C-alpha cells in the first residue's frame, strides 16, 4: 500500500512556469487522493514522466498539459497561473483588561 499523497509544502516561484505547473498538478492530484501512478494512467502518460513534471525536471508540451488538465478535471490555463500568496496574518491586539 502506498503512502497518502501530501500537498506541496511551499508556494512556487511565480516567475518559474515549470514550478507553478508542478505545484498545481501535485495539489490537484492530492485533492483527488490520487497517486502519481493513478494520474499517469488517467492521462495515459508514464508514471516517471508525471513524477519528473511534479519535480520541475522536464519541460512539458502543451498537449501533455491538456491531457493532465483533463484528467484532473480543470482547465489547462489554471495549471499555469501562479497561486496567490497567502495573506500575512495580522497580529491581534490583546483585549483591554477592566
The 8 nearest C-alpha neighbors of each residue, nearest first, counted from 0:
[[1, 2, 3, 34, 4, 36, 33, 37],
 [2, 0, 3, 34, 4, 33, 36, 35],
 [1, 3, 4, 0, 34, 5, 32, 33],
 [2, 4, 5, 1, 32, 34, 29, 33],
 [5, 3, 29, 2, 34, 32, 6, 33],
 [4, 6, 29, 3, 7, 26, 8, 25],
 [7, 5, 26, 29, 8, 25, 4, 30],
 [8, 6, 9, 26, 22, 5, 25, 10],
 [7, 9, 6, 10, 5, 22, 11, 26],
 [10, 8, 7, 11, 22, 6, 12, 84],
 [9, 11, 12, 8, 82, 22, 84, 7],
 [12, 10, 18, 19, 13, 9, 22, 15],
 [11, 13, 14, 15, 18, 10, 19, 81],
 [14, 12, 81, 15, 11, 19, 16, 82],
 [13, 15, 12, 16, 81, 19, 11, 18],
 [16, 14, 18, 12, 13, 17, 19, 11],
 [15, 17, 19, 18, 20, 14, 79, 13],
 [18, 16, 20, 55, 19, 15, 21, 58],
 [17, 19, 21, 15, 16, 20, 11, 55],
 [20, 18, 16, 22, 17, 21, 11, 81],
 [21, 19, 17, 78, 79, 23, 18, 22],
 [20, 22, 53, 18, 24, 19, 23, 55],
 [21, 23, 19, 25, 20, 24, 18, 26],
 [24, 22, 26, 20, 78, 25, 21, 27],
 [25, 23, 21, 27, 26, 22, 28, 20],
 [24, 26, 28, 22, 23, 27, 29, 21],
 [25, 27, 23, 29, 6, 28, 24, 22],
 [28, 26, 30, 24, 29, 25, 23, 31],
 [29, 27, 25, 31, 33, 30, 26, 24],
 [28, 30, 32, 26, 31, 27, 4, 33],
 [31, 29, 27, 32, 28, 26, 33, 6],
 [30, 32, 28, 29, 33, 27, 71, 26],
 [33, 31, 29, 30, 28, 4, 34, 3],
 [34, 32, 31, 28, 37, 29, 38, 35],
 [33, 35, 37, 36, 38, 4, 32, 28],
 [36, 34, 38, 37, 39, 46, 49, 33],
 [35, 37, 39, 46, 34, 38, 40, 33],
 [38, 36, 40, 34, 39, 35, 33, 41],
 [39, 37, 41, 35, 40, 36, 42, 33],
 [38, 40, 44, 36, 46, 37, 42, 41],
 [41, 39, 43, 37, 38, 42, 36, 44],
 [40, 42, 38, 39, 70, 43, 37, 44],
 [41, 43, 39, 66, 40, 70, 44, 67],
 [44, 42, 40, 39, 41, 45, 66, 38],
 [43, 45, 39, 42, 40, 46, 48, 49],
 [44, 46, 48, 47, 39, 49, 43, 40],
 [47, 45, 36, 49, 39, 48, 35, 50],
 [46, 48, 50, 45, 49, 51, 35, 36],
 [47, 49, 51, 45, 46, 50, 52, 44],
 [50, 48, 46, 52, 47, 51, 53, 39],
 [49, 51, 47, 53, 48, 52, 46, 54],
 [50, 52, 54, 48, 56, 53, 49, 57],
 [51, 53, 55, 49, 54, 50, 57, 56],
 [54, 52, 21, 50, 51, 55, 49, 25],
 [53, 55, 51, 52, 56, 50, 21, 18],
 [56, 54, 52, 17, 53, 18, 57, 21],
 [55, 57, 51, 54, 52, 58, 53, 17],
 [58, 56, 52, 55, 51, 59, 17, 48],
 [57, 59, 60, 17, 56, 52, 55, 51],
 [58, 60, 57, 63, 61, 64, 52, 17],
 [61, 59, 63, 62, 64, 58, 65, 57],
 [60, 62, 64, 63, 65, 59, 66, 75],
 [63, 61, 65, 60, 64, 66, 59, 67],
 [62, 64, 66, 65, 60, 61, 67, 59],
 [63, 65, 61, 67, 62, 66, 68, 75],
 [66, 64, 68, 62, 63, 75, 67, 69],
 [67, 65, 63, 69, 42, 64, 68, 70],
 [66, 68, 70, 64, 69, 65, 42, 63],
 [69, 67, 71, 75, 65, 73, 70, 66],
 [68, 70, 72, 66, 71, 67, 65, 73],
 [69, 71, 67, 68, 72, 42, 41, 66],
 [72, 70, 68, 69, 73, 67, 27, 28],
 [71, 73, 69, 70, 68, 74, 67, 27],
 [74, 72, 68, 71, 69, 75, 77, 70],
 [73, 75, 76, 77, 68, 72, 69, 78],
 [76, 74, 68, 77, 65, 78, 64, 73],
 [77, 75, 79, 78, 74, 80, 73, 68],
 [76, 78, 80, 79, 75, 74, 73, 23],
 [77, 79, 20, 76, 23, 75, 80, 24],
 [80, 78, 76, 20, 77, 19, 81, 16],
 [79, 81, 77, 78, 82, 76, 19, 20],
 [82, 80, 13, 19, 79, 83, 11, 16],
 [83, 81, 80, 84, 10, 13, 19, 11],
 [82, 84, 85, 81, 86, 10, 80, 13],
 [85, 83, 86, 82, 10, 87, 81, 13],
 [84, 86, 83, 87, 88, 82, 10, 9],
 [87, 85, 88, 84, 83, 89, 82, 90],
 [88, 86, 85, 89, 84, 90, 83, 91],
 [89, 87, 86, 90, 85, 91, 84, 92],
 [90, 88, 91, 87, 86, 92, 85, 93],
 [89, 91, 88, 92, 93, 87, 94, 86],
 [92, 90, 89, 93, 94, 88, 95, 87],
 [91, 93, 94, 90, 95, 89, 96, 88],
 [92, 94, 91, 95, 96, 90, 97, 89],
 [95, 93, 92, 96, 91, 97, 90, 89],
 [96, 94, 93, 97, 92, 91, 90, 89],
 [95, 97, 94, 93, 92, 91, 90, 89],
 [96, 95, 94, 93, 92, 91, 90, 89]]
